[in-house]
Amino acid sequence: LGEVTVRSDVYGLGALLYHLLVGKPPFLANSVTETISQVLNSDPVAPRLLNRMLPRDLDTLVLRCLAKEPASRYATAVGLLIEGRDQYLREQDARAPAGIGGVAERMRQWFKANF
């Protein structure tokens, strides 16, 4: 196993988020040894395949947190939150009827000022 870093925490957050979104952990076997083997050698089932209501971008975010290679994960938990927030706001802008985009822009400014 590799070095424990902040990206290890990002992995843990991804596993927790996965469990919250689909109702089960990304890896679960009959024994601890088998579960560890799955963590090391298998990819998790995409959350969206288990919960069709999940937005594709949230599915991608969770899977990036659970990437086997630490360098492929978000660098920090704050980076995960910021990128997730920005993606959410971009989606809201795209869905907003003409003339409503100002609400999302004000939300973006509030997030930037407060986070």
Residue pairs with C-beta under 8 A, 6 or more apart in sequence:
2 70
5 70
6 75
6 76
6 77
7 70
7 71
7 73
7 74
7 75
8 70
9 77
10 65
10 73
10 74
10 75
10 76
10 77
10 80
11 65
11 66
11 67
11 70
11 73
13 65
13 77
13 80
14 26
14 62
14 63
14 64
14 65
14 66
14 73
15 25
15 26
15 65
15 66
17 62
17 65
18 25
18 26
18 44
18 47
18 62
18 66
19 25
19 26
21 47
21 51
21 54
21 58
21 62
22 47
22 50
22 51
23 50
23 51
24 50
26 44
26 45
26 66
27 35
27 38
27 39
27 42
27 44
28 35
28 38
29 35
29 37
29 38
40 68
43 68
44 63
44 66
46 59
46 63
47 54
47 58
47 59
47 62
47 63
48 54
48 56
48 58
48 59
55 91
57 87
57 88
57 91
58 84
61 80
61 83
61 84
61 87
64 72
64 73
64 74
65 73
65 74
65 80
66 73
67 73
74 80
74 83
81 115
82 115
85 111
85 115
86 108
89 104
89 107
89 108
89 111
92 104
92 107
93 101
93 104
93 105
96 103
96 104
